[in-house]
Amino acid sequence: MKRIIVGLTICCLALWIQTAKAATRTLKLAHAVSTTAPYHLGSEKFVQVLSERLGDRFDIRIFPNKQLGSERSLVEQLQIGTIDLVVTSTGPLGGFVPQMLVVDLPFLFRDTKHVDHVFEGPIGQSLLASLEKAGIKGLAFWENGFRNLTNNRRPVFNPEDCRGLIIRTMENEVHLESFRLLGANPTPMAWGEALTALKQGTIDGQENPINIIYTHGIYDLQKYLALTAHFYSPALLLMNQKTFEKLTPSEQKTFLEAAQIAGRFEKEIIRKNEAETLKKLEDLGMRVTLPDRSFFRRAMAPVYQKYQSRFGETLIQEILETP
């Protein structure tokens, strides 16, 4: 009798373990930058928080460094459901939800406090909700940071110094138009292609936040860094809408909370280390200039007139007037 009971207990335990394993859902999370970049560290934090709160219900596997494609490709795969979660800049999202490009207008944001008030308030929630029409669930805004200009031809002090420079930009029409107003020759490229072009010298420069310039070794490829802060570049943690809808209401709440916690963690990394990172870039040989940004603001101002009918003058003003 004892043997029968022990045998039944073992069978039940084995069945329970098998069922528990079967209940674990595997999700893919992808991004296009290195494992030392804040995107990746934020992704790891997101997975950690979910694991602490949901146990082993989800096995989230992170695919960094363009393993599954460029940002545009990642968003396309997210949309059709072959990838479950993506961390991306807003650059490629204009092709899916044009309204999202409003945040890429030049000199729209004053500082990080202004950024947080916009994206953590009703404007940010409205922009995240707008993604649902494209089959995408916006979990939270993360951060790239304020973008700055690098090149190999000359130091940049004013807009005239940008004339004729072939500058890689994101695949983002607002960015392209803004750089044309400076007299530059903007060239949209996926990030992997941009690094190759910089090495080969087929483009003169690029623009990115300080943390990207450092973590991707741009200091080895570019001599001049101008602290123009011409665009603020948000990032987003996105999820396939159908995958999100398959979660229980409790799980959905946890995913949203984990995305916010990880986003604050990722932003803190960028903001806390920026001054130190800039010093490292100077020590590594980059010549840093601090242009008068008011000249760049005036030069790029006409882009507002071009796009205000698409994004809505009211929305632009609401962002500008947020405390």
Wavefront OBJ file of the C-alpha trace (Angstrom):
o trace
v 0.000 0.000 0.000
v 2.832 2.347 0.913
v 4.463 1.689 -2.443
v 1.245 2.543 -4.256
v 0.879 5.814 -2.317
v 4.527 6.746 -2.929
v 4.157 5.886 -6.598
v 1.019 7.995 -6.950
v 2.712 10.881 -5.135
v 5.699 10.755 -7.488
v 3.405 10.641 -10.542
v 1.374 13.590 -9.268
v 4.537 15.567 -8.533
v 5.938 14.812 -11.992
v 2.645 15.849 -13.587
v 2.588 19.072 -11.562
v 6.166 19.929 -12.611
v 5.355 19.190 -16.262
v 2.205 21.324 -16.103
v 4.092 24.191 -14.422
v 6.738 24.104 -17.128
v 4.096 24.030 -19.844
v 2.453 27.064 -18.245
v 5.634 29.140 -18.592
v 5.284 31.418 -21.614
v 8.368 32.349 -23.612
v 8.464 35.903 -24.975
v 11.076 37.571 -27.197
v 12.321 41.062 -26.328
v 14.594 42.697 -28.911
v 16.512 45.946 -29.401
v 19.198 47.211 -31.769
v 21.958 48.430 -29.442
v 24.797 46.879 -27.451
v 24.585 44.983 -24.174
v 26.338 47.859 -22.385
v 23.751 50.430 -23.504
v 20.928 51.688 -21.237
v 18.294 49.997 -23.470
v 19.752 46.620 -22.574
v 20.213 47.404 -18.891
v 16.620 48.638 -18.764
v 15.449 45.463 -20.506
v 17.223 43.351 -17.900
v 15.560 45.401 -15.153
v 12.150 44.860 -16.779
v 12.713 41.084 -16.840
v 13.916 41.153 -13.220
v 10.829 43.003 -11.981
v 8.492 40.640 -13.838
v 10.315 37.633 -12.422
v 10.057 39.011 -8.866
v 6.336 39.643 -9.223
v 5.177 36.807 -11.487
v 7.666 34.056 -10.705
v 8.376 31.753 -13.639
v 5.135 32.410 -15.491
v 7.148 34.144 -18.241
v 10.530 33.355 -19.740
v 11.554 36.601 -21.457
v 14.570 36.202 -23.719
v 16.463 39.348 -24.707
v 17.936 39.670 -28.215
v 20.280 42.721 -28.294
v 22.522 44.370 -30.856
v 20.374 43.949 -34.016
v 20.333 40.140 -33.647
v 16.761 40.152 -34.969
v 17.089 43.201 -37.231
v 17.199 46.998 -37.352
v 14.717 49.120 -35.397
v 12.287 49.420 -38.311
v 12.440 45.672 -38.897
v 11.922 45.006 -35.191
v 8.788 47.164 -35.119
v 7.457 45.397 -38.234
v 8.070 42.003 -36.612
v 6.435 43.230 -33.411
v 3.394 44.325 -35.370
v 2.868 40.889 -36.926
v 3.699 39.073 -33.695
v 6.962 37.262 -34.458
v 8.575 39.377 -31.706
v 6.666 40.100 -28.506
v 8.491 43.128 -27.038
v 10.757 45.798 -28.550
v 12.707 48.742 -27.169
v 13.066 51.357 -29.898
v 13.534 55.035 -30.572
v 10.566 56.913 -32.002
v 12.413 57.179 -35.349
v 10.763 54.269 -37.171
v 7.331 54.735 -35.569
v 6.297 57.561 -37.879
v 5.713 54.990 -40.602
v 3.164 53.243 -38.384
v 1.627 56.111 -36.370
v 2.513 59.508 -37.925
v 1.336 61.433 -34.838
v 4.188 59.921 -32.814
v 6.698 62.022 -34.763
v 5.506 65.163 -32.964
v 8.016 64.416 -30.192
v 10.862 64.654 -32.728
v 10.383 68.341 -33.496
v 13.609 70.280 -32.842
v 14.000 72.045 -29.494
v 10.534 70.939 -28.392
v 11.734 70.028 -24.887
v 13.558 72.374 -22.524
v 15.141 69.865 -20.142
v 14.625 66.460 -18.534
v 12.092 67.835 -16.033
v 9.968 69.081 -18.915
v 10.388 65.701 -20.652
v 9.101 63.795 -17.610
v 6.116 66.082 -17.103
v 5.050 65.565 -20.726
v 5.536 61.814 -21.012
v 4.303 60.876 -17.544
v 1.171 62.986 -17.956
v -1.918 62.835 -20.189
v 0.021 63.776 -23.352
v 2.299 60.771 -22.931
v -0.640 58.458 -22.229
v -2.448 59.717 -25.313
v 0.597 59.102 -27.506
v 0.990 55.566 -26.144
v -2.699 54.882 -26.800
v -2.328 56.072 -30.407
v -0.085 53.072 -31.126
v -2.944 50.621 -30.626
v -4.395 51.418 -34.049
v -1.210 49.845 -35.463
v -1.544 46.686 -33.346
v 1.095 47.885 -30.880
v 0.758 48.322 -27.121
v 2.918 51.131 -25.749
v 3.969 50.033 -22.266
v 6.103 53.045 -21.304
v 8.331 55.844 -22.530
v 12.025 55.242 -21.914
v 14.889 57.462 -23.049
v 17.712 57.984 -25.519
v 18.415 61.550 -24.439
v 19.167 64.854 -26.113
v 20.885 64.336 -29.452
v 24.195 65.974 -30.380
v 26.136 66.263 -33.612
v 29.464 64.639 -34.478
v 31.508 64.889 -37.664
v 35.000 64.441 -39.042
v 35.387 67.598 -41.113
v 35.296 70.599 -38.774
v 34.182 71.835 -35.344
v 30.602 73.102 -35.302
v 29.817 76.412 -33.594
v 26.828 77.648 -35.627
v 24.410 76.431 -38.328
v 26.703 77.659 -41.117
v 29.286 75.085 -40.005
v 26.813 72.337 -40.937
v 26.574 73.358 -44.583
v 27.471 70.536 -46.920
v 28.030 67.942 -44.187
v 26.678 64.486 -45.049
v 24.975 63.531 -41.796
v 23.411 60.177 -40.997
v 19.992 60.583 -39.410
v 17.366 58.142 -38.282
v 14.729 57.154 -40.832
v 12.622 60.068 -39.640
v 11.212 62.731 -41.951
v 11.124 65.454 -39.271
v 14.832 64.968 -38.578
v 15.631 64.979 -42.298
v 13.771 68.224 -42.916
v 15.332 69.864 -39.847
v 18.873 69.126 -41.045
v 18.103 70.331 -44.553
v 17.239 73.686 -42.997
v 20.809 73.814 -41.653
v 22.199 73.315 -45.149
v 23.428 69.813 -44.345
v 22.877 66.729 -46.500
v 20.981 64.367 -44.186
v 21.067 60.689 -45.128
v 18.655 58.272 -43.421
v 20.216 54.931 -42.462
v 19.674 52.047 -40.107
v 22.202 52.206 -37.270
v 24.232 49.196 -38.402
v 24.655 50.708 -41.868
v 25.631 54.044 -40.313
v 28.526 52.529 -38.385
v 29.850 50.951 -41.584
v 29.466 54.234 -43.472
v 31.350 56.117 -40.762
v 34.204 53.607 -40.892
v 34.375 53.862 -44.676
v 34.129 57.668 -44.658
v 31.146 57.750 -47.015
v 29.329 60.061 -44.585
v 30.805 62.963 -42.604
v 28.956 62.538 -39.358
v 25.962 61.461 -37.329
v 23.846 62.664 -34.411
v 23.018 60.810 -31.225
v 22.831 61.187 -27.453
v 26.073 61.146 -25.474
v 25.525 57.613 -24.157
v 25.199 56.167 -27.683
v 28.268 58.072 -28.909
v 30.232 56.479 -26.082
v 28.840 52.929 -25.912
v 29.152 52.454 -29.690
v 32.685 53.780 -29.943
v 31.883 56.790 -32.131
v 34.934 58.504 -30.591
v 37.078 56.134 -32.679
v 35.344 57.241 -35.871
v 34.628 60.963 -35.330
v 36.790 63.854 -34.181
v 34.303 66.671 -33.458
v 31.347 66.684 -31.067
v 28.987 69.667 -30.900
v 26.611 69.792 -27.914
v 23.650 71.033 -29.932
v 20.899 69.086 -28.104
v 18.804 69.744 -31.211
v 16.288 66.905 -30.667
v 15.178 65.100 -27.559
v 14.999 61.411 -28.388
v 12.543 59.331 -26.378
v 12.528 55.554 -26.491
v 9.606 53.225 -25.919
v 9.045 49.732 -24.616
v 6.455 48.252 -26.959
v 4.488 45.010 -26.935
v 2.447 43.222 -29.570
v -1.158 44.224 -28.882
v -2.599 40.712 -29.214
v 0.071 39.277 -26.918
v -0.765 41.937 -24.341
v -4.497 41.190 -24.611
v -3.835 37.496 -23.894
v -2.482 38.422 -20.458
v -4.825 38.371 -17.495
v -5.837 41.814 -16.164
v -3.472 41.281 -13.227
v -0.595 40.365 -15.552
v -1.297 43.383 -17.759
v -1.080 45.645 -14.712
v 2.229 44.040 -13.710
v 3.714 44.411 -17.209
v 2.776 48.106 -17.264
v 4.216 48.698 -13.786
v 7.418 46.803 -14.608
v 7.818 48.880 -17.787
v 7.535 52.112 -15.778
v 9.994 50.917 -13.106
v 12.501 49.787 -15.733
v 12.029 53.060 -17.625
v 12.895 55.142 -14.560
v 15.926 52.913 -13.967
v 17.078 53.312 -17.600
v 16.652 57.095 -17.529
v 18.588 57.370 -14.278
v 21.543 55.536 -15.839
v 21.642 57.993 -18.746
v 21.178 61.169 -16.730
v 23.451 60.264 -13.842
v 26.371 59.314 -16.077
v 26.128 61.939 -18.837
v 28.693 64.437 -17.449
v 31.116 61.633 -16.656
v 30.612 60.101 -20.106
v 31.234 63.437 -21.809
v 34.511 63.769 -19.914
v 35.499 60.292 -21.098
v 34.810 61.296 -24.713
v 37.077 64.338 -24.321
v 39.775 62.172 -22.748
v 39.457 59.796 -25.698
v 40.311 62.627 -28.071
v 37.023 64.164 -29.181
v 37.027 67.944 -29.541
v 33.861 69.209 -27.855
v 32.182 72.514 -28.725
v 29.175 74.203 -27.097
v 27.349 76.154 -29.817
v 24.810 78.901 -29.129
v 21.654 76.793 -29.504
v 19.441 79.824 -30.158
v 20.912 80.057 -33.678
v 20.076 76.414 -34.352
v 16.596 76.876 -32.917
v 15.906 79.768 -35.283
v 17.343 77.924 -38.287
v 15.163 74.876 -37.665
v 11.987 76.788 -36.709
v 10.324 76.543 -40.164
v 9.877 72.802 -39.658
v 7.100 73.630 -37.178
v 5.055 75.369 -39.862
v 5.487 72.421 -42.181
v 4.242 69.825 -39.701
v 1.811 71.653 -37.423
v -1.182 70.760 -39.615
v -0.309 67.065 -39.341
v 0.429 66.936 -35.631
v -1.997 69.647 -34.604
v -0.996 73.113 -33.439
v -2.860 72.509 -30.175
v -0.824 69.423 -29.315
v 2.467 71.174 -30.096
v 1.481 74.126 -27.900
v 0.390 71.834 -25.081
v 3.822 70.226 -25.095
v 5.651 73.553 -25.279
v 3.544 75.001 -22.467
v 3.799 72.022 -20.105
v 5.603 73.254 -16.955
l 1 2 3 4 5 6 7 8 9 10 11 12 13 14 15 16 17 18 19 20 21 22 23 24 25 26 27 28 29 30 31 32 33 34 35 36 37 38 39 40 41 42 43 44 45 46 47 48 49 50 51 52 53 54 55 56 57 58 59 60 61 62 63 64 65 66 67 68 69 70 71 72 73 74 75 76 77 78 79 80 81 82 83 84 85 86 87 88 89 90 91 92 93 94 95 96 97 98 99 100 101 102 103 104 105 106 107 108 109 110 111 112 113 114 115 116 117 118 119 120 121 122 123 124 125 126 127 128 129 130 131 132 133 134 135 136 137 138 139 140 141 142 143 144 145 146 147 148 149 150 151 152 153 154 155 156 157 158 159 160 161 162 163 164 165 166 167 168 169 170 171 172 173 174 175 176 177 178 179 180 181 182 183 184 185 186 187 188 189 190 191 192 193 194 195 196 197 198 199 200 201 202 203 204 205 206 207 208 209 210 211 212 213 214 215 216 217 218 219 220 221 222 223 224 225 226 227 228 229 230 231 232 233 234 235 236 237 238 239 240 241 242 243 244 245 246 247 248 249 250 251 252 253 254 255 256 257 258 259 260 261 262 263 264 265 266 267 268 269 270 271 272 273 274 275 276 277 278 279 280 281 282 283 284 285 286 287 288 289 290 291 292 293 294 295 296 297 298 299 300 301 302 303 304 305 306 307 308 309 310 311 312 313 314 315 316 317 318 319 320 321 322 323
